[in-house]
């Protein structure tokens, strides 16, 4: 029960910090102190926040999956190395597979099993 409360607190701190950083970035852009790309191209940052939340919960396999997905989405949005959604979709399979392997090797319980065991 205590671990569950710590996990919820950690998630709140992470999401709150993300919103503070996002709001600060928008304010600095509005004041012309920094020049941000359009909001539409920054949406993959949400995957990094989710990954940090999973790290805080000790779910490293899930964190790796979300981290790699965030990198993939950024690569497609900003055309890194000519990657786009149509030619780089196999990277999604690699990201998901890497997360599954890390979860299995690390003994990370599946979400359903964790919730069922805490009741």
N, CA, C and O atoms as a Tinker XYZ file with bonds, in Angstrom:
   476  protein
     1  N      0.829000   -1.192000    0.000000    73     2
     2  CA     0.000000    0.000000    0.000000    64     1     3
     3  C      0.876000    1.259000    0.000000    63     2     4     5
     4  O      0.600000    2.210000   -0.732000    81     3
     5  N      1.930000    1.260000    0.823000    73     3     6
     6  CA     2.824000    2.410000    0.898000    64     5     7
     7  C      3.544000    2.611000   -0.426000    63     6     8     9
     8  O      3.728000    3.743000   -0.874000    81     7
     9  N      3.954000    1.504000   -1.054000    73     7    10
    10  CA     4.640000    1.586000   -2.347000    64     9    11
    11  C      3.705000    2.177000   -3.402000    63    10    12    13
    12  O      4.134000    2.963000   -4.247000    81    11
    13  N      2.437000    1.799000   -3.352000    73    11    14
    14  CA     1.451000    2.311000   -4.297000    64    13    15
    15  C      1.302000    3.823000   -4.142000    63    14    16    17
    16  O      1.217000    4.542000   -5.137000    81    15
    17  N      1.270000    4.302000   -2.918000    73    15    18
    18  CA     1.159000    5.743000   -2.657000    64    17    19
    19  C      2.405000    6.478000   -3.135000    63    18    20    21
    20  O      2.301000    7.563000   -3.706000    81    19
    21  N      3.591000    5.895000   -2.907000    73    19    22
    22  CA     4.835000    6.511000   -3.397000    64    21    23
    23  C      4.828000    6.584000   -4.919000    63    22    24    25
    24  O      5.274000    7.572000   -5.503000    81    23
    25  N      4.324000    5.544000   -5.548000    73    23    26
    26  CA     4.254000    5.512000   -7.006000    64    25    27
    27  C      3.333000    6.615000   -7.520000    63    26    28    29
    28  O      3.663000    7.305000   -8.485000    81    27
    29  N      2.190000    6.778000   -6.881000    73    27    30
    30  CA     1.260000    7.840000   -7.284000    64    29    31
    31  C      1.874000    9.216000   -7.079000    63    30    32    33
    32  O      1.709000   10.100000   -7.920000    81    31
    33  N      2.579000    9.404000   -5.970000    73    31    34
    34  CA     3.233000   10.683000   -5.700000    64    33    35
    35  C      4.300000   10.955000   -6.753000    63    34    36    37
    36  O      4.414000   12.073000   -7.255000    81    35
    37  N      5.082000    9.929000   -7.087000    73    35    38
    38  CA     6.126000   10.095000   -8.099000    64    37    39
    39  C      5.513000   10.475000   -9.444000    63    38    40    41
    40  O      6.034000   11.349000  -10.136000    81    39
    41  N      4.416000    9.829000   -9.816000    73    39    42
    42  CA     3.752000   10.163000  -11.082000    64    41    43
    43  C      3.285000   11.612000  -11.088000    63    42    44    45
    44  O      3.442000   12.317000  -12.085000    81    43
    45  N      2.717000   12.050000   -9.985000    73    43    46
    46  CA     2.238000   13.432000   -9.909000    64    45    47
    47  C      3.396000   14.418000  -10.037000    63    46    48    49
    48  O      3.285000   15.430000  -10.729000    81    47
    49  N      4.504000   14.117000   -9.370000    73    47    50
    50  CA     5.678000   14.993000   -9.452000    64    49    51
    51  C      6.198000   15.041000  -10.886000    63    50    52    53
    52  O      6.543000   16.113000  -11.384000    81    51
    53  N      6.254000   13.899000  -11.546000    73    51    54
    54  CA     6.752000   13.843000  -12.920000    64    53    55
    55  C      5.845000   14.632000  -13.858000    63    54    56    57
    56  O      6.324000   15.466000  -14.626000    81    55
    57  N      4.537000   14.375000  -13.801000    73    55    58
    58  CA     3.621000   15.091000  -14.690000    64    57    59
    59  C      3.579000   16.585000  -14.364000    63    58    60    61
    60  O      3.516000   17.415000  -15.271000    81    59
    61  N      3.614000   16.925000  -13.088000    73    59    62
    62  CA     3.642000   18.342000  -12.704000    64    61    63
    63  C      4.894000   19.033000  -13.207000    63    62    64    65
    64  O      4.830000   20.157000  -13.704000    81    63
    65  N      6.032000   18.367000  -13.080000    73    63    66
    66  CA     7.289000   18.931000  -13.573000    64    65    67
    67  C      7.252000   19.099000  -15.095000    63    66    68    69
    68  O      7.737000   20.093000  -15.636000    81    67
    69  N      6.671000   18.114000  -15.769000    73    67    70
    70  CA     6.542000   18.207000  -17.224000    64    69    71
    71  C      5.710000   19.425000  -17.607000    63    70    72    73
    72  O      6.081000   20.170000  -18.515000    81    71
    73  N      4.592000   19.632000  -16.924000    73    71    74
    74  CA     3.743000   20.774000  -17.245000    64    73    75
    75  C      4.431000   22.098000  -16.935000    63    74    76    77
    76  O      4.263000   23.070000  -17.671000    81    75
    77  N      5.206000   22.143000  -15.849000    73    75    78
    78  CA     5.969000   23.355000  -15.523000    64    77    79
    79  C      6.991000   23.635000  -16.624000    63    78    80    81
    80  O      7.124000   24.771000  -17.078000    81    79
    81  N      7.713000   22.592000  -17.054000    73    79    82
    82  CA     8.714000   22.760000  -18.110000    64    81    83
    83  C      8.056000   23.188000  -19.422000    63    82    84    85
    84  O      8.564000   24.065000  -20.120000    81    83
    85  N      6.929000   22.567000  -19.749000    73    83    86
    86  CA     6.223000   22.900000  -20.977000    64    85    87
    87  C      5.725000   24.343000  -20.937000    63    86    88    89
    88  O      5.895000   25.092000  -21.900000    81    87
    89  N      5.116000   24.724000  -19.834000    73    87    90
    90  CA     4.638000   26.095000  -19.692000    64    89    91
    91  C      5.773000   27.108000  -19.743000    63    90    92    93
    92  O      5.631000   28.173000  -20.343000    81    91
    93  N      6.899000   26.779000  -19.114000    73    91    94
    94  CA     8.066000   27.671000  -19.144000    64    93    95
    95  C      8.595000   27.824000  -20.558000    63    94    96    97
    96  O      8.949000   28.925000  -20.979000    81    95
    97  N      8.649000   26.711000  -21.297000    73    95    98
    98  CA     9.131000   26.770000  -22.677000    64    97    99
    99  C      8.212000   27.640000  -23.530000    63    98   100   101
   100  O      8.683000   28.447000  -24.331000    81    99
   101  N      6.896000   27.475000  -23.356000    73    99   102
   102  CA     5.953000   28.299000  -24.123000    64   101   103
   103  C      6.085000   29.778000  -23.750000    63   102   104   105
   104  O      6.003000   30.649000  -24.616000    81   103
   105  N      6.289000   30.056000  -22.470000    73   103   106
   106  CA     6.464000   31.445000  -22.039000    64   105   107
   107  C      7.726000   32.046000  -22.653000    63   106   108   109
   108  O      7.703000   33.167000  -23.160000    81   107
   109  N      8.829000   31.295000  -22.604000    73   107   110
   110  CA    10.078000   31.791000  -23.191000    64   109   111
   111  C      9.942000   31.991000  -24.701000    63   110   112   113
   112  O     10.515000   32.928000  -25.257000    81   111
   113  N      9.200000   31.132000  -25.351000    73   111   114
   114  CA     8.953000   31.291000  -26.787000    64   113   115
   115  C      8.121000   32.542000  -27.039000    63   114   116   117
   116  O      8.405000   33.316000  -27.953000    81   115
   117  N      7.096000   32.730000  -26.223000    73   115   118
   118  CA     6.218000   33.907000  -26.362000    64   117   119
   119  C      6.994000   35.207000  -26.142000    63   118   120   121
   120  O      6.716000   36.215000  -26.791000    81   119
   121  N      7.965000   35.182000  -25.228000    73   119   122
   122  CA     8.778000   36.366000  -24.938000    64   121   123
   123  C      9.953000   36.509000  -25.913000    63   122   124   125
   124  O     10.773000   37.416000  -25.775000    81   123
   125  N     10.028000   35.610000  -26.895000    73   123   126
   126  CA    11.077000   35.609000  -27.918000    64   125   127
   127  C     12.476000   35.425000  -27.332000    63   126   128   129
   128  O     13.456000   35.931000  -27.879000    81   127
   129  N     12.560000   34.711000  -26.234000    73   127   130
   130  CA    13.852000   34.381000  -25.636000    64   129   131
   131  C     14.404000   33.113000  -26.284000    63   130   132   133
   132  O     15.612000   32.995000  -26.492000    81   131
   133  N     13.530000   32.176000  -26.598000    73   131   134
   134  CA    13.898000   30.975000  -27.339000    64   133   135
   135  C     12.935000   30.840000  -28.515000    63   134   136   137
   136  O     11.849000   31.419000  -28.515000    81   135
   137  N     13.345000   30.075000  -29.504000    73   135   138
   138  CA    12.494000   29.846000  -30.667000    64   137   139
   139  C     12.179000   28.358000  -30.732000    63   138   140   141
   140  O     13.018000   27.553000  -31.136000    81   139
   141  N     10.970000   28.003000  -30.335000    73   139   142
   142  CA    10.556000   26.599000  -30.332000    64   141   143
   143  C      9.990000   26.202000  -31.678000    63   142   144   145
   144  O      9.386000   27.020000  -32.373000    81   143
   145  N     10.188000   24.932000  -32.050000    73   143   146
   146  CA     9.471000   24.452000  -33.234000    64   145   147
   147  C      7.975000   24.416000  -32.929000    63   146   148   149
   148  O      7.565000   24.594000  -31.782000    81   147
   149  N      7.178000   24.190000  -33.942000    73   147   150
   150  CA     5.729000   24.195000  -33.732000    64   149   151
   151  C      5.331000   23.108000  -32.728000    63   150   152   153
   152  O      5.980000   22.067000  -32.631000    81   151
   153  N      4.271000   23.369000  -31.999000    73   151   154
   154  CA     3.781000   22.434000  -30.996000    64   153   155
   155  C      3.450000   21.084000  -31.615000    63   154   156   157
   156  O      3.639000   20.046000  -30.981000    81   155
   157  N      2.968000   21.092000  -32.824000    73   155   158
   158  CA     2.603000   19.850000  -33.491000    64   157   159
   159  C      3.757000   18.880000  -33.636000    63   158   160   161
   160  O      3.534000   17.670000  -33.678000    81   159
   161  N      4.975000   19.368000  -33.712000    73   159   162
   162  CA     6.119000   18.476000  -33.879000    64   161   163
   163  C      6.743000   18.063000  -32.543000    63   162   164   165
   164  O      7.631000   17.211000  -32.517000    81   163
   165  N      6.295000   18.648000  -31.447000    73   163   166
   166  CA     6.866000   18.321000  -30.131000    64   165   167
   167  C      6.055000   17.291000  -29.358000    63   166   168   169
   168  O      6.460000   16.902000  -28.263000    81   167
   169  N      4.929000   16.838000  -29.888000    73   167   170
   170  CA     4.062000   15.922000  -29.154000    64   169   171
   171  C      4.752000   14.640000  -28.707000    63   170   172   173
   172  O      4.331000   14.083000  -27.693000    81   171
   173  N      5.793000   14.122000  -29.391000    73   171   174
   174  CA     6.408000   12.877000  -28.907000    64   173   175
   175  C      7.073000   13.008000  -27.534000    63   174   176   177
   176  O      7.415000   11.996000  -26.921000    81   175
   177  N      7.259000   14.226000  -27.045000    73   175   178
   178  CA     7.864000   14.408000  -25.722000    64   177   179
   179  C      7.022000   13.737000  -24.636000    63   178   180   181
   180  O      7.542000   13.382000  -23.578000    81   179
   181  N      5.742000   13.563000  -24.891000    73   179   182
   182  CA     4.872000   12.896000  -23.924000    64   181   183
   183  C      5.370000   11.473000  -23.653000    63   182   184   185
   184  O      5.253000   10.983000  -22.530000    81   183
   185  N      5.923000   10.809000  -24.668000    73   183   186
   186  CA     6.436000    9.462000  -24.481000    64   185   187
   187  C      7.610000    9.443000  -23.503000    63   186   188   189
   188  O      7.779000    8.477000  -22.758000    81   187
   189  N      8.425000   10.508000  -23.500000    73   187   190
   190  CA     9.545000   10.574000  -22.565000    64   189   191
   191  C      9.038000   10.749000  -21.135000    63   190   192   193
   192  O      9.601000   10.179000  -20.200000    81   191
   193  N      7.992000   11.525000  -20.969000    73   191   194
   194  CA     7.406000   11.711000  -19.635000    64   193   195
   195  C      6.828000   10.387000  -19.138000    63   194   196   197
   196  O      7.001000   10.030000  -17.973000    81   195
   197  N      6.151000    9.669000  -20.010000    73   195   198
   198  CA     5.611000    8.359000  -19.629000    64   197   199
   199  C      6.749000    7.423000  -19.251000    63   198   200   201
   200  O      6.640000    6.671000  -18.283000    81   199
   201  N      7.845000    7.464000  -20.013000    73   199   202
   202  CA     9.007000    6.613000  -19.714000    64   201   203
   203  C      9.574000    6.926000  -18.339000    63   202   204   205
   204  O      9.916000    6.011000  -17.590000    81   203
   205  N      9.678000    8.206000  -17.997000    73   203   206
   206  CA    10.191000    8.591000  -16.675000    64   205   207
   207  C      9.256000    8.080000  -15.584000    63   206   208   209
   208  O      9.711000    7.627000  -14.533000    81   207
   209  N      7.963000    8.153000  -15.829000    73   207   210
   210  CA     6.994000    7.621000  -14.861000    64   209   211
   211  C      7.183000    6.131000  -14.640000    63   210   212   213
   212  O      7.083000    5.655000  -13.509000    81   211
   213  N      7.455000    5.394000  -15.702000    73   211   214
   214  CA     7.682000    3.954000  -15.574000    64   213   215
   215  C      8.987000    3.663000  -14.833000    63   214   216   217
   216  O      9.064000    2.697000  -14.074000    81   215
   217  N     10.004000    4.483000  -15.046000    73   215   218
   218  CA    11.254000    4.313000  -14.291000    64   217   219
   219  C     10.989000    4.517000  -12.809000    63   218   220   221
   220  O     11.495000    3.768000  -11.972000    81   219
   221  N     10.194000    5.534000  -12.483000    73   219   222
   222  CA     9.868000    5.807000  -11.077000    64   221   223
   223  C      9.127000    4.635000  -10.441000    63   222   224   225
   224  O      9.243000    4.411000   -9.236000    81   223
   225  N      8.365000    3.884000  -11.240000    73   223   226
   226  CA     7.642000    2.717000  -10.736000    64   225   227
   227  C      8.492000    1.460000  -10.743000    63   226   228   229
   228  O      8.057000    0.411000  -10.266000    81   227
   229  N      9.712000    1.558000  -11.285000    73   227   230
   230  CA    10.578000    0.385000  -11.368000    64   229   231
   231  C     10.238000   -0.521000  -12.539000    63   230   232   233
   232  O     10.619000   -1.691000  -12.544000    81   231
   233  N      9.541000   -0.009000  -13.510000    73   231   234
   234  CA     9.143000   -0.783000  -14.688000    64   233   235
   235  C     10.065000   -0.427000  -15.850000    63   234   236   237
   236  O      9.673000    0.301000  -16.762000    81   235
   237  N     11.285000   -0.940000  -15.812000    73   235   238
   238  CA    12.308000   -0.545000  -16.773000    64   237   239
   239  C     12.011000   -1.008000  -18.193000    63   238   240   241
   240  O     12.328000   -0.293000  -19.143000    81   239
   241  N     11.418000   -2.171000  -18.365000    73   239   242
   242  CA    11.071000   -2.636000  -19.696000    64   241   243
   243  C     10.060000   -1.727000  -20.365000    63   242   244   245
   244  O     10.204000   -1.382000  -21.538000    81   243
   245  N      9.051000   -1.343000  -19.630000    73   243   246
   246  CA     8.041000   -0.431000  -20.164000    64   245   247
   247  C      8.655000    0.936000  -20.442000    63   246   248   249
   248  O      8.332000    1.577000  -21.443000    81   247
   249  N      9.537000    1.377000  -19.560000    73   247   250
   250  CA    10.209000    2.661000  -19.763000    64   249   251
   251  C     11.027000    2.642000  -21.047000    63   250   252   253
   252  O     11.006000    3.604000  -21.814000    81   251
   253  N     11.744000    1.553000  -21.283000    73   251   254
   254  CA    12.547000    1.436000  -22.499000    64   253   255
   255  C     11.660000    1.492000  -23.741000    63   254   256   257
   256  O     11.998000    2.160000  -24.719000    81   255
   257  N     10.537000    0.797000  -23.704000    73   255   258
   258  CA     9.624000    0.814000  -24.844000    64   257   259
   259  C      9.150000    2.230000  -25.143000    63   258   260   261
   260  O      9.192000    2.662000  -26.294000    81   259
   261  N      8.701000    2.957000  -24.126000    73   259   262
   262  CA     8.209000    4.320000  -24.342000    64   261   263
   263  C      9.324000    5.265000  -24.767000    63   262   264   265
   264  O      9.102000    6.150000  -25.594000    81   263
   265  N     10.514000    5.091000  -24.214000    73   263   266
   266  CA    11.653000    5.917000  -24.612000    64   265   267
   267  C     11.963000    5.717000  -26.094000    63   266   268   269
   268  O     12.116000    6.686000  -26.838000    81   267
   269  N     12.053000    4.455000  -26.519000    73   267   270
   270  CA    12.368000    4.169000  -27.919000    64   269   271
   271  C     11.254000    4.636000  -28.859000    63   270   272   273
   272  O     11.527000    5.120000  -29.957000    81   271
   273  N     10.000000    4.488000  -28.424000    73   271   274
   274  CA     8.901000    4.994000  -29.245000    64   273   275
   275  C      8.967000    6.517000  -29.379000    63   274   276   277
   276  O      8.719000    7.057000  -30.457000    81   275
   277  N      9.299000    7.205000  -28.294000    73   275   278
   278  CA     9.446000    8.660000  -28.355000    64   277   279
   279  C     10.550000    9.078000  -29.320000    63   278   280   281
   280  O     10.382000   10.021000  -30.092000    81   279
   281  N     11.677000    8.374000  -29.273000    73   279   282
   282  CA    12.770000    8.672000  -30.203000    64   281   283
   283  C     12.313000    8.428000  -31.636000    63   282   284   285
   284  O     12.595000    9.231000  -32.526000    81   283
   285  N     11.606000    7.318000  -31.860000    73   283   286
   286  CA    11.121000    7.017000  -33.212000    64   285   287
   287  C     10.173000    8.101000  -33.722000    63   286   288   289
   288  O     10.300000    8.555000  -34.859000    81   287
   289  N      9.217000    8.518000  -32.877000    73   287   290
   290  CA     8.290000    9.561000  -33.301000    64   289   291
   291  C      9.024000   10.868000  -33.606000    63   290   292   293
   292  O      8.705000   11.541000  -34.585000    81   291
   293  N     10.013000   11.233000  -32.768000    73   291   294
   294  CA    10.793000   12.439000  -33.050000    64   293   295
   295  C     11.554000   12.295000  -34.364000    63   294   296   297
   296  O     11.613000   13.235000  -35.156000    81   295
   297  N     12.135000   11.121000  -34.595000    73   295   298
   298  CA    12.877000   10.891000  -35.840000    64   297   299
   299  C     11.969000   11.074000  -37.047000    63   298   300   301
   300  O     12.375000   11.661000  -38.050000    81   299
   301  N     10.747000   10.576000  -36.954000    73   299   302
   302  CA     9.802000   10.728000  -38.065000    64   301   303
   303  C      9.331000   12.174000  -38.208000    63   302   304   305
   304  O      9.207000   12.675000  -39.325000    81   303
   305  N      9.068000   12.846000  -37.093000    73   303   306
   306  CA     8.587000   14.231000  -37.141000    64   305   307
   307  C      9.633000   15.183000  -37.709000    63   306   308   309
   308  O      9.292000   16.115000  -38.438000    81   307
   309  N     10.918000   14.954000  -37.376000    73   307   310
   310  CA    11.987000   15.858000  -37.795000    64   309   311
   311  C     12.830000   15.306000  -38.948000    63   310   312   313
   312  O     13.871000   15.868000  -39.290000    81   311
   313  N     12.366000   14.193000  -39.545000    73   311   314
   314  CA    12.999000   13.618000  -40.721000    64   313   315
   315  C     14.488000   13.307000  -40.490000    63   314   316   317
   316  O     15.333000   13.606000  -41.333000    81   315
   317  N     14.789000   12.702000  -39.334000    73   315   318
   318  CA    16.176000   12.337000  -39.051000    64   317   319
   319  C     16.588000   11.213000  -39.988000    63   318   320   321
   320  O     15.881000   10.213000  -40.110000    81   319
   321  N     17.708000   11.369000  -40.640000    73   319   322
   322  CA    18.277000   10.356000  -41.530000    64   321   323
   323  C     17.273000    9.867000  -42.568000    63   322   324   325
   324  O     17.340000    8.716000  -42.999000    81   323
   325  N     16.358000   10.717000  -42.967000    73   323   326
   326  CA    15.373000   10.347000  -43.977000    64   325   327
   327  C     14.275000    9.418000  -43.471000    63   326   328   329
   328  O     13.540000    8.833000  -44.267000    81   327
   329  N     14.161000    9.279000  -42.150000    73   327   330
   330  CA    13.133000    8.389000  -41.596000    64   329   331
   331  C     11.769000    9.060000  -41.626000    63   330   332   333
   332  O     11.637000   10.240000  -41.301000    81   331
   333  N     10.775000    8.309000  -42.011000    73   331   334
   334  CA     9.384000    8.744000  -41.894000    64   333   335
   335  C      8.557000    7.535000  -41.469000    63   334   336   337
   336  O      9.084000    6.435000  -41.303000    81   335
   337  N      7.273000    7.750000  -41.298000    73   335   338
   338  CA     6.425000    6.673000  -40.777000    64   337   339
   339  C      6.346000    5.476000  -41.731000    63   338   340   341
   340  O      6.214000    4.335000  -41.287000    81   339
   341  N      6.425000    5.733000  -43.012000    73   339   342
   342  CA     6.267000    4.624000  -43.960000    64   341   343
   343  C      7.521000    3.766000  -44.115000    63   342   344   345
   344  O      7.416000    2.582000  -44.437000    81   343
   345  N      8.716000    4.347000  -43.891000    73   343   346
   346  CA     9.924000    3.548000  -44.108000    64   345   347
   347  C     10.598000    3.080000  -42.821000    63   346   348   349
   348  O     11.575000    2.332000  -42.872000    81   347
   349  N     10.091000    3.509000  -41.678000    73   347   350
   350  CA    10.787000    3.157000  -40.429000    64   349   351
   351  C      9.916000    2.391000  -39.437000    63   350   352   353
   352  O     10.313000    2.206000  -38.286000    81   351
   353  N      8.745000    1.946000  -39.859000    73   351   354
   354  CA     7.848000    1.250000  -38.926000    64   353   355
   355  C      8.474000    0.001000  -38.305000    63   354   356   357
   356  O      8.068000   -0.359000  -37.199000    81   355
   357  N      9.440000   -0.691000  -38.938000    73   355   358
   358  CA    10.051000   -1.833000  -38.246000    64   357   359
   359  C     10.737000   -1.443000  -36.933000    63   358   360   361
   360  O     10.911000   -2.283000  -36.050000    81   359
   361  N     11.124000   -0.176000  -36.805000    73   359   362
   362  CA    11.729000    0.270000  -35.547000    64   361   363
   363  C     10.747000    0.159000  -34.385000    63   362   364   365
   364  O     11.167000   -0.037000  -33.244000    81   363
   365  N      9.461000    0.280000  -34.650000    73   363   366
   366  CA     8.442000    0.117000  -33.605000    64   365   367
   367  C      8.472000   -1.314000  -33.083000    63   366   368   369
   368  O      8.387000   -1.541000  -31.876000    81   367
   369  N      8.593000   -2.277000  -33.991000    73   367   370
   370  CA     8.680000   -3.678000  -33.575000    64   369   371
   371  C      9.918000   -3.908000  -32.710000    63   370   372   373
   372  O      9.868000   -4.636000  -31.719000    81   371
   373  N     11.025000   -3.281000  -33.095000    73   371   374
   374  CA    12.255000   -3.405000  -32.310000    64   373   375
   375  C     12.068000   -2.801000  -30.919000    63   374   376   377
   376  O     12.501000   -3.388000  -29.927000    81   375
   377  N     11.428000   -1.634000  -30.838000    73   375   378
   378  CA    11.195000   -0.970000  -29.542000    64   377   379
   379  C     10.332000   -1.836000  -28.634000    63   378   380   381
   380  O     10.640000   -2.011000  -27.455000    81   379
   381  N      9.262000   -2.370000  -29.183000    73   379   382
   382  CA     8.365000   -3.202000  -28.381000    64   381   383
   383  C      9.081000   -4.481000  -27.956000    63   382   384   385
   384  O      8.980000   -4.902000  -26.804000    81   383
   385  N      9.802000   -5.094000  -28.887000    73   383   386
   386  CA    10.543000   -6.317000  -28.564000    64   385   387
   387  C     11.595000   -6.081000  -27.499000    63   386   388   389
   388  O     11.760000   -6.910000  -26.604000    81   387
   389  N     12.314000   -4.963000  -27.576000    73   387   390
   390  CA    13.331000   -4.648000  -26.573000    64   389   391
   391  C     12.697000   -4.511000  -25.196000    63   390   392   393
   392  O     13.246000   -4.995000  -24.207000    81   391
   393  N     11.544000   -3.852000  -25.129000    73   391   394
   394  CA    10.847000   -3.704000  -23.854000    64   393   395
   395  C     10.406000   -5.039000  -23.289000    63   394   396   397
   396  O     10.504000   -5.274000  -22.085000    81   395
   397  N      9.919000   -5.916000  -24.159000    73   395   398
   398  CA     9.480000   -7.236000  -23.707000    64   397   399
   399  C     10.654000   -8.033000  -23.157000    63   398   400   401
   400  O     10.533000   -8.684000  -22.119000    81   399
   401  N     11.795000   -7.984000  -23.850000    73   399   402
   402  CA    12.981000   -8.716000  -23.390000    64   401   403
   403  C     13.455000   -8.183000  -22.044000    63   402   404   405
   404  O     13.761000   -8.966000  -21.145000    81   403
   405  N     13.519000   -6.864000  -21.894000    73   403   406
   406  CA    13.966000   -6.278000  -20.617000    64   405   407
   407  C     12.992000   -6.643000  -19.504000    63   406   408   409
   408  O     13.417000   -6.954000  -18.392000    81   407
   409  N     11.697000   -6.611000  -19.784000    73   407   410
   410  CA    10.707000   -7.001000  -18.764000    64   409   411
   411  C     10.900000   -8.451000  -18.355000    63   410   412   413
   412  O     10.850000   -8.778000  -17.169000    81   411
   413  N     11.119000   -9.321000  -19.334000    73   411   414
   414  CA    11.273000  -10.747000  -19.034000    64   413   415
   415  C     12.558000  -11.022000  -18.251000    63   414   416   417
   416  O     12.547000  -11.780000  -17.281000    81   415
   417  N     13.651000  -10.413000  -18.668000    73   415   418
   418  CA    14.934000  -10.660000  -17.995000    64   417   419
   419  C     14.992000  -10.015000  -16.618000    63   418   420   421
   420  O     15.674000  -10.508000  -15.719000    81   419
   421  N     14.274000   -8.913000  -16.460000    73   419   422
   422  CA    14.277000   -8.217000  -15.176000    64   421   423
   423  C     13.233000   -8.740000  -14.211000    63   422   424   425
   424  O     13.169000   -8.294000  -13.066000    81   423
   425  N     12.417000   -9.675000  -14.654000    73   423   426
   426  CA    11.388000  -10.230000  -13.782000    64   425   427
   427  C     10.267000   -9.255000  -13.492000    63   426   428   429
   428  O      9.588000   -9.372000  -12.473000    81   427
   429  N     10.068000   -8.297000  -14.374000    73   427   430
   430  CA     9.020000   -7.298000  -14.178000    64   429   431
   431  C      7.649000   -7.949000  -14.356000    63   430   432   433
   432  O      7.381000   -8.539000  -15.403000    81   431
   433  N      6.782000   -7.852000  -13.358000    73   431   434
   434  CA     5.457000   -8.477000  -13.485000    64   433   435
   435  C      4.600000   -7.753000  -14.508000    63   434   436   437
   436  O      4.757000   -6.552000  -14.727000    81   435
   437  N      3.699000   -8.489000  -15.126000    73   435   438
   438  CA     2.752000   -7.854000  -16.045000    64   437   439
   439  C      1.816000   -6.986000  -15.235000    63   438   440   441
   440  O      1.587000   -7.242000  -14.053000    81   439
   441  N      1.286000   -5.982000  -15.854000    73   439   442
   442  CA     0.423000   -5.009000  -15.168000    64   441   443
   443  C     -0.746000   -5.688000  -14.471000    63   442   444   445
   444  O     -1.052000   -5.359000  -13.324000    81   443
   445  N     -1.407000   -6.631000  -15.139000    73   443   446
   446  CA    -2.562000   -7.318000  -14.570000    64   445   447
   447  C     -2.171000   -8.078000  -13.303000    63   446   448   449
   448  O     -2.894000   -8.047000  -12.307000    81   447
   449  N     -1.032000   -8.757000  -13.344000    73   447   450
   450  CA    -0.578000   -9.525000  -12.197000    64   449   451
   451  C     -0.254000   -8.624000  -11.021000    63   450   452   453
   452  O     -0.555000   -8.968000   -9.878000    81   451
   453  N      0.355000   -7.472000  -11.283000    73   451   454
   454  CA     0.717000   -6.542000  -10.212000    64   453   455
   455  C     -0.519000   -6.042000   -9.501000    63   454   456   457
   456  O     -0.584000   -6.054000   -8.272000    81   455
   457  N     -1.501000   -5.602000  -10.270000    73   455   458
   458  CA    -2.723000   -5.048000   -9.666000    64   457   459
   459  C     -3.483000   -6.101000   -8.908000    63   458   460   461
   460  O     -4.001000   -5.831000   -7.824000    81   459
   461  N     -3.564000   -7.307000   -9.458000    73   459   462
   462  CA    -4.281000   -8.385000   -8.805000    64   461   463
   463  C     -3.631000   -8.803000   -7.490000    63   462   464   465
   464  O     -4.321000   -9.188000   -6.546000    81   463
   465  N     -2.300000   -8.725000   -7.430000    73   463   466
   466  CA    -1.586000   -9.135000   -6.242000    64   465   467
   467  C     -1.648000   -8.119000   -5.115000    63   466   468   469
   468  O     -1.413000   -8.460000   -3.956000    81   467
   469  N     -1.963000   -6.867000   -5.450000    73   467   470
   470  CA    -1.981000   -5.820000   -4.432000    64   469   471
   471  C     -3.316000   -5.721000   -3.712000    63   470   472   473
   472  O     -3.401000   -5.098000   -2.654000    81   471
   473  N     -4.340000   -6.315000   -4.258000    73   471   474
   474  CA    -5.689000   -6.175000   -3.661000    64   473   475
   475  C     -5.798000   -6.834000   -2.328000    63   474   476
   476  O     -6.862000   -6.802000   -1.709000    81   475
